Amino acid sequence: FLERLGQQFNISLFHYRNHGAAEGRVLMGLQLGSHQRSVLNAALDTIGYPYEDITNNAGYQLFLK
């Protein structure tokens, strides 16, 4: 995943949690300029992994505190 994402984004947080042998979940924080959000979304869509923007999620905001 990280190799396919490339080096154009600053990953400031990376947390992996294994959910058995079949899948895992990743919480990834990125520092983005305003023009990079659409570039990031296009890169993630190209990679094909499912993702969700949780910037405004209450649980995520508590995690950051």
Protein Blocks (a to p, Z undefined) as FASTA:
>chain_A
ZZmnopmbccfbdcdddebjkbccddddddddfklmmmmmmmmmmnopacddfklgmklm
mmmZZ
